[in-house]
């Protein structure tokens, strides 16, 4: 009995010895780290593109506000002219009311109070009805313009807050990505950066493009190797929509600094009909744009780890294409 117990003990010890010892938490692989950094870069790019969209909206809102304020000023002048006519009519034609009451009407600065005093005067029927109606109509029009102006001003304040929030998000995601990279030893970091660069395609010897597209392609290809910087539009650094905007700008075609806005900049083209110079878009909602250069390749400002590079057409989730110009 004792011998059997001893043998069992030895067997148990041997079994325990054979169990592999693993660390409580394995170090992340280069592939895992690259995936995390790429995700953070893309989240930052999404925020940057939302920022670009908000800037376009803000510019439109400010233009609307300027037009509304000018319209409001014109309407105020028009209302004042009608008010002067009504006041003159009161002074010339009003009978049976005290001088003080007439004076209150004439000197009233508040348009609404002016209208209310007119409507309560006992001898109001002596005024020209059409003149009174004209004043009432112009006052209503002024109120509508003031309300529209206030609405635009509120939208501008809201959009300005959105800009700040999106910029904060960009900075936060980029800082997170840098922290992840900083945790790696120099050798591992170089391996990671090499892995990012290994996804790049070889530069084509030439790109068969013509017309404006040729100028756009030539500009974009000349930037290969430049840095990726969020919000940048050149001359030595770009974000994705900044590169395509500048490239087609070199061809004389104006594009907005926004991938989603560029998606509406021309007719949509099927993948089978792509030609060099066409813009290609990625992710849903759209947050990345590149330029097709033929042979299943695109040139694009990829991310801070890669910069401006040539990649495969389907290296990211493909959405569609547009032909500018």
C-alpha positions in Angstrom: 0.0 0.0 0.0 2.8 2.4 0.9 4.7 1.5 -2.2 1.7 2.2 -4.4 1.2 5.6 -2.7 4.8 6.5 -3.3 4.6 5.5 -7.0 1.5 7.7 -7.4 3.3 10.6 -5.9 6.3 10.2 -8.2 3.9 10.0 -11.2 2.1 13.2 -10.1 5.4 15.1 -9.8 6.5 13.8 -13.2 3.3 15.0 -14.7 3.6 18.4 -13.2 7.1 18.7 -14.5 5.9 18.0 -18.0 3.4 20.8 -18.0 4.8 23.7 -20.1 5.4 26.9 -18.2 3.9 30.0 -19.9 4.1 33.6 -18.9 0.9 35.1 -17.4 0.6 37.4 -20.4 2.5 36.9 -23.6 4.1 39.9 -25.2 2.1 41.1 -28.2 3.5 40.1 -31.6 4.6 42.5 -34.3 1.4 41.7 -36.2 -0.7 42.6 -33.2 1.1 45.8 -32.6 0.9 46.8 -36.2 -2.8 46.1 -36.2 -3.3 48.3 -33.2 -1.3 51.1 -34.6 -3.0 50.9 -37.9 -6.4 51.0 -36.2 -5.4 54.1 -34.2 -4.1 55.8 -37.3 -7.4 55.1 -39.1 -9.4 56.4 -36.2 -7.4 59.6 -36.2 -7.9 59.8 -40.0 -11.7 59.4 -39.5 -11.6 62.3 -37.0 -9.5 64.4 -39.3 -11.9 63.9 -42.2 -14.8 64.8 -40.0 -12.8 67.9 -39.0 -12.3 68.7 -42.7 -16.1 68.3 -43.3 -16.8 70.6 -40.4 -14.4 73.3 -41.8 -16.3 73.2 -45.1 -19.6 73.5 -43.2 -18.3 76.4 -41.2 -17.2 78.3 -44.3 -20.7 77.8 -45.8 -22.3 78.9 -42.6 -20.2 82.0 -42.3 -21.0 82.9 -45.9 -24.7 82.4 -45.2 -24.5 84.5 -42.1 -22.8 87.4 -44.0 -25.5 87.3 -46.6 -28.3 87.2 -44.0 -26.8 90.1 -42.1 -26.6 92.1 -45.3 -30.2 91.2 -46.1 -31.3 92.1 -42.5 -29.6 95.5 -42.9 -31.4 96.1 -46.2 -34.7 95.1 -44.7 -34.1 97.3 -41.6 -33.5 100.3 -43.9 -36.6 99.4 -45.9 -38.6 99.2 -42.7 -37.3 102.5 -41.5 -38.4 104.2 -44.8 -41.9 102.8 -44.4 -41.9 103.9 -40.7 -41.0 107.5 -41.8 -43.8 107.5 -44.2 -46.3 106.3 -41.6 -45.0 108.9 -39.0 -45.3 111.6 -41.6 -48.9 110.5 -42.3 -49.7 110.7 -38.6 -48.3 114.2 -38.3 -50.1 115.4 -41.4 -53.4 113.6 -41.2 -54.1 112.5 -37.7 -56.9 114.5 -35.9 -58.5 114.2 -32.5 -55.6 112.9 -30.5 -53.4 114.6 -28.0 -50.0 115.9 -29.2 -48.3 113.7 -26.6 -49.8 110.5 -28.1 -48.8 111.5 -31.6 -45.3 112.4 -30.4 -44.9 109.0 -28.7 -45.7 107.3 -32.0 -43.4 109.4 -34.0 -40.3 109.1 -31.7 -40.8 105.4 -30.9 -37.6 103.5 -31.6 -39.0 100.0 -31.1 -40.6 98.8 -34.4 -43.0 96.5 -32.5 -44.0 99.2 -30.1 -44.4 101.6 -32.9 -46.9 99.2 -34.6 -48.7 98.6 -31.4 -49.2 102.3 -30.7 -50.6 102.9 -34.1 -53.1 100.1 -33.8 -54.5 101.5 -30.5 -54.8 105.1 -31.5 -58.5 106.0 -31.5 -58.4 107.8 -34.7 -56.4 105.2 -36.6 -58.9 104.9 -39.4 -57.7 108.2 -40.7 -54.4 106.6 -41.6 -54.0 105.0 -44.9 -54.7 101.3 -44.4 -52.3 100.2 -47.1 -49.4 102.1 -45.5 -50.1 100.4 -42.1 -50.3 97.0 -43.8 -47.0 97.7 -45.6 -45.3 98.6 -42.3 -46.7 95.4 -40.7 -45.4 93.3 -43.6 -41.9 94.8 -43.6 -41.7 94.3 -39.8 -42.6 90.6 -40.1 -40.0 90.2 -42.9 -37.3 91.8 -40.7 -38.2 89.5 -37.8 -37.8 86.5 -40.1 -34.4 87.7 -41.2 -33.3 88.3 -37.6 -34.4 84.8 -36.7 -32.5 83.2 -39.6 -29.4 85.2 -38.7 -29.6 84.0 -35.1 -30.0 80.4 -36.2 -26.9 80.6 -38.4 -24.9 82.2 -35.6 -25.9 79.3 -33.3 -24.9 76.7 -36.0 -21.5 78.4 -36.3 -21.0 78.1 -32.6 -22.0 74.5 -32.6 -19.7 73.7 -35.6 -16.8 75.5 -34.0 -17.2 73.2 -30.9 -17.3 70.2 -33.2 -14.0 71.3 -34.8 -12.4 71.5 -31.4 -13.7 68.0 -30.5 -12.5 66.4 -33.7 -9.0 68.0 -33.4 -8.8 66.7 -29.9 -9.7 63.2 -31.1 -7.0 63.3 -33.8 -4.4 64.4 -31.3 -5.5 61.7 -28.8 -5.5 58.8 -31.3 -2.1 59.9 -32.7 -0.7 60.2 -29.2 -2.0 56.6 -28.4 -0.3 55.3 -31.5 3.0 56.9 -30.5 2.7 55.5 -27.0 2.3 52.0 -28.5 5.3 52.5 -30.6 7.3 53.9 -27.8 6.8 50.8 -25.7 8.7 48.8 -28.3 12.4 48.3 -28.3 14.3 50.0 -31.1 14.8 46.7 -33.0 11.2 45.7 -32.7 10.1 49.2 -33.8 12.2 49.0 -36.9 10.7 45.6 -37.7 7.2 47.1 -37.3 8.0 50.0 -39.6 9.5 47.6 -42.1 6.4 45.5 -42.0 4.3 48.6 -42.8 6.6 49.5 -45.7 6.5 45.9 -47.0 2.8 46.4 -47.9 3.7 49.1 -50.4 3.6 48.2 -54.1 6.5 48.8 -56.4 6.3 52.1 -58.4 5.2 51.6 -61.9 7.7 52.7 -64.6 5.0 54.9 -66.2 1.3 55.7 -65.8 -0.7 55.9 -69.1 -2.8 59.0 -68.5 -3.8 61.9 -70.7 -5.3 65.4 -70.4 -6.0 66.8 -67.0 -5.7 63.4 -65.4 -2.1 63.2 -66.6 -1.2 66.4 -64.7 -3.0 65.1 -61.6 -1.3 61.8 -61.7 2.1 63.4 -62.3 1.7 65.6 -59.2 0.6 62.8 -57.0 3.4 60.4 -58.1 6.0 63.1 -57.5 4.9 63.2 -53.8 5.6 59.4 -53.1 7.8 59.3 -50.1 6.5 62.5 -48.6 5.2 62.4 -45.0 1.6 61.9 -43.9 0.4 64.7 -41.5 -3.2 65.0 -40.4 -4.7 68.1 -42.0 -1.7 68.8 -44.3 -2.1 69.9 -47.9 1.6 70.1 -48.9 4.1 71.0 -50.0 6.1 68.1 -48.3 3.3 66.5 -46.2 -0.3 65.6 -46.9 -3.3 63.8 -45.5 -5.3 61.7 -47.9 -7.8 64.3 -49.2 -5.1 67.0 -49.1 -3.0 65.0 -51.6 -5.8 64.4 -54.0 -7.0 68.0 -53.7 -3.5 69.4 -54.5 -3.0 66.8 -57.3 -6.2 67.8 -59.2 -5.6 71.4 -58.3 -2.4 71.1 -60.3 -4.6 70.0 -63.2 -6.8 73.1 -62.8 -9.7 71.3 -61.0 -10.8 72.5 -57.6 -11.7 69.9 -55.0 -12.8 70.3 -51.4 -10.4 69.2 -48.6 -12.6 66.2 -47.6 -12.8 62.6 -48.8 -16.6 62.4 -48.4 -17.0 65.8 -50.2 -14.7 64.7 -53.0 -17.0 61.6 -53.4 -19.6 64.1 -54.8 -17.1 65.9 -57.0 -17.8 64.1 -60.3 -19.6 61.2 -61.9 -19.3 57.8 -60.2 -17.2 55.2 -62.1 -17.4 51.4 -61.8 -14.3 49.5 -60.7 -14.2 47.9 -64.2 -14.1 51.3 -65.9 -11.3 52.9 -63.7 -8.8 55.1 -65.5 -5.6 56.7 -64.1 -6.5 59.9 -62.3 -9.8 58.6 -61.0 -10.4 59.1 -57.3 -11.0 55.9 -55.3 -12.7 55.9 -51.9 -12.6 53.6 -48.8 -14.4 52.6 -45.6 -18.0 53.3 -44.6 -18.6 56.0 -43.8 -16.0 57.3 -46.3 -12.8 58.4 -44.6 -10.0 57.7 -47.1 -9.3 58.6 -50.7 -6.6 57.8 -53.1 -5.9 58.1 -56.9 -6.0 55.2 -59.3 -2.8 54.9 -61.4 -3.6 51.8 -63.4 -2.7 48.1 -63.2 -4.7 47.7 -60.0 -2.6 50.3 -58.1 -3.3 53.6 -56.3 -1.2 56.4 -55.0 -2.3 57.8 -51.7 -1.3 59.5 -48.4 -1.6 56.3 -46.4 -0.9 57.1 -42.7 1.9 58.5 -40.5 3.8 55.2 -40.6 3.8 54.9 -44.4 3.5 58.4 -45.8 2.6 58.9 -49.5 2.9 55.5 -51.2 1.7 53.2 -53.9 -0.6 50.4 -52.8 -3.1 47.9 -54.2 -6.5 49.0 -55.2 -8.2 46.7 -52.8 -5.7 47.1 -49.9 -8.5 48.7 -47.9 -12.3 48.3 -47.9 -13.2 49.7 -51.3 -16.4 51.9 -51.6 -16.4 53.4 -55.1 -14.7 55.8 -57.5 -15.3 59.3 -59.0 -13.8 61.0 -62.1 -13.1 64.7 -61.5 -12.9 67.3 -64.1 
